[in-house]
Amino acid sequence: MITSDHGEAFYEHDRFQHGALYDFHEEVIHGPLIISPPDGKRRIDVNQLVSLIDLPPTILDIFDIPVPEKMEGQSLTAFWKSNNTQASKPVIIEMVDIAWYCVAVRTENFKYIYDERQPYKRELFNLENDTGEKKDLFSKLPEVEAELEEILAEHLRQVVATSHRDENRKWQIADLVEERLRALGYLE
């Protein structure tokens, strides 16, 4: 299994950065995923949305280890076990900072971006007609927005219910995790 947690920005959207922080454009969120199935007999190209969150259940499934019910994501083994070609499910892309949260909902044809720092400035792109994400369609496709906002709202309800923020919305980090993050240079 070979993958990456992000792509690269080369000024497609005014940024040149390795895994551009808080940028949810395709050049940053689209990364490679190559899986060599255990039978290794054939190549399967999957042109459906998958997420890094799908990798742990996939790995467990490959080794016939039961996937815990609480584990998010779904095993990708159906792609080579049964040539699964069902429609892609929406994918959630998120970045969490100590003080705020950014998220995007990606479907086969659309991407909807929400940044907690600017809750009234949302973006919507039709990826079928605008692969370069140059034309923001927010407020122009109300039915699409309503559908994606509901997916986002459900995800944010789950985040709030399971987050480790205090009453001031500050993230609560266990002392050991904070110590490790500081040692790695992620916290000052």
C-alpha positions in Angstrom: 0.0 0.0 0.0 1.4 3.3 -1.1 -0.2 6.7 -0.4 0.2 10.3 0.6 -1.7 12.5 3.0 -1.7 15.4 0.6 -0.7 16.7 -2.8 1.3 19.8 -3.7 0.4 23.4 -4.5 2.3 25.0 -7.4 0.5 28.4 -7.5 -2.7 27.0 -8.9 -4.5 29.1 -6.3 -1.8 31.6 -5.3 0.1 29.2 -3.1 3.3 27.3 -3.4 3.5 24.9 -0.5 4.0 21.4 0.6 0.6 20.3 1.7 -0.7 23.9 1.7 -2.1 24.5 5.1 -5.9 25.1 5.1 -6.1 24.8 1.4 -8.7 22.3 0.1 -8.2 22.6 -3.6 -7.7 19.4 -5.6 -4.0 19.9 -6.1 -3.6 19.7 -2.3 -6.2 17.1 -1.2 -5.8 14.7 -4.1 -3.0 12.2 -3.4 -2.0 8.8 -4.8 -3.3 5.5 -3.4 -1.9 2.3 -4.7 -2.9 -1.0 -3.2 -1.5 -4.3 -4.3 -4.3 -6.8 -3.4 -3.1 -10.0 -1.6 -3.9 -12.1 -4.7 -1.8 -9.8 -6.8 -3.3 -11.2 -10.0 -4.7 -8.1 -11.6 -4.7 -4.4 -11.8 -7.9 -2.5 -10.9 -8.1 1.3 -11.5 -10.7 2.8 -9.2 -12.0 6.2 -10.1 -14.1 6.7 -7.0 -13.6 8.9 -4.0 -11.9 7.2 -1.1 -10.4 8.7 2.0 -7.4 8.0 4.2 -9.9 7.2 6.9 -10.7 4.1 4.8 -7.2 2.7 5.1 -7.3 1.3 8.7 -10.4 -0.8 8.0 -8.9 -1.9 4.7 -5.7 -3.1 6.3 -7.6 -5.0 9.0 -9.9 -6.6 6.4 -6.9 -7.7 4.3 -5.5 -9.6 7.3 -9.0 -11.0 8.3 -9.0 -9.0 11.5 -12.5 -7.9 12.6 -13.1 -4.2 12.0 -14.3 -2.5 15.3 -17.8 -1.1 15.0 -16.6 2.3 16.2 -13.9 2.6 13.5 -14.8 5.2 10.9 -14.2 4.5 7.2 -15.0 1.5 5.1 -12.8 -1.3 3.8 -11.8 -0.9 0.2 -11.3 -4.6 -0.4 -14.7 -4.8 -2.2 -13.0 -3.1 -5.2 -10.9 -6.2 -5.9 -13.1 -8.9 -4.3 -16.2 -8.1 -6.2 -15.3 -5.4 -8.7 -17.4 -3.0 -6.7 -18.5 0.0 -8.9 -21.0 1.6 -6.6 -21.3 5.4 -6.5 -18.8 7.2 -4.4 -19.9 8.4 -1.0 -19.1 12.0 0.0 -15.6 12.5 1.5 -14.9 14.8 4.4 -11.5 16.6 4.3 -10.6 18.5 7.5 -7.9 20.3 9.2 -7.9 21.2 12.9 -5.9 23.9 14.5 -5.6 24.7 18.2 -8.2 27.5 17.8 -10.3 26.6 14.8 -11.5 24.1 12.3 -11.7 23.9 8.5 -13.6 21.3 6.5 -14.6 20.5 3.0 -17.2 18.1 1.6 -16.2 16.4 -1.6 -18.6 14.5 -3.9 -17.9 13.2 -7.3 -19.0 16.5 -8.9 -18.8 19.1 -6.2 -16.7 20.5 -3.4 -18.0 22.6 -0.6 -15.5 24.4 1.7 -16.2 25.8 5.2 -13.6 27.6 7.3 -14.6 28.3 10.9 -12.6 31.5 10.9 -14.9 32.9 8.1 -18.2 31.1 8.7 -20.1 33.3 6.2 -17.6 32.9 3.4 -18.2 29.4 2.0 -17.0 28.1 -1.4 -18.7 25.7 -3.9 -17.0 24.3 -7.0 -18.5 22.2 -9.8 -15.5 19.9 -10.4 -17.1 18.4 -13.5 -17.2 21.7 -15.3 -14.4 23.6 -13.5 -11.6 21.2 -12.8 -9.2 24.0 -11.9 -11.7 25.4 -9.2 -11.6 28.9 -10.5 -15.3 29.7 -10.4 -16.9 29.8 -6.9 -20.6 29.0 -7.3 -21.6 29.6 -3.7 -25.1 31.0 -3.6 -25.8 30.0 -7.2 -26.8 26.4 -6.7 -29.1 26.3 -3.7 -30.1 22.7 -4.0 -26.6 21.5 -4.2 -25.6 23.8 -1.3 -28.4 22.5 0.8 -27.4 18.9 0.3 -23.7 19.5 1.0 -24.6 21.8 4.0 -26.6 18.9 5.5 -23.6 16.5 5.1 -21.4 19.2 6.6 -23.9 19.9 9.5 -24.1 16.2 10.4 -20.3 15.9 10.4 -19.9 19.0 12.5 -22.5 17.7 15.0 -20.4 14.6 15.3 -17.2 16.7 15.7 -18.8 18.8 18.5 -20.1 15.7 20.3 -16.7 14.0 20.3 -14.3 16.9 20.3 -11.9 17.7 23.1 -12.7 21.4 23.4 -13.5 23.3 26.5 -16.3 25.8 27.1 -14.1 28.5 25.4 -13.7 26.2 22.3 -10.0 25.7 23.1 -8.7 22.3 22.3 -7.8 20.2 25.3 -4.7 18.2 24.6 -3.4 15.5 26.9 -0.1 16.4 28.6 1.8 13.6 26.9 0.5 14.5 23.4 1.2 18.2 24.0 4.8 17.3 25.1 5.3 15.2 22.0 3.9 17.9 19.7 6.2 20.5 21.3 9.2 18.2 20.9 8.4 17.8 17.2 8.2 21.6 16.9 4.4 21.8 16.2 3.7 23.9 19.4 5.7 26.7 20.9 
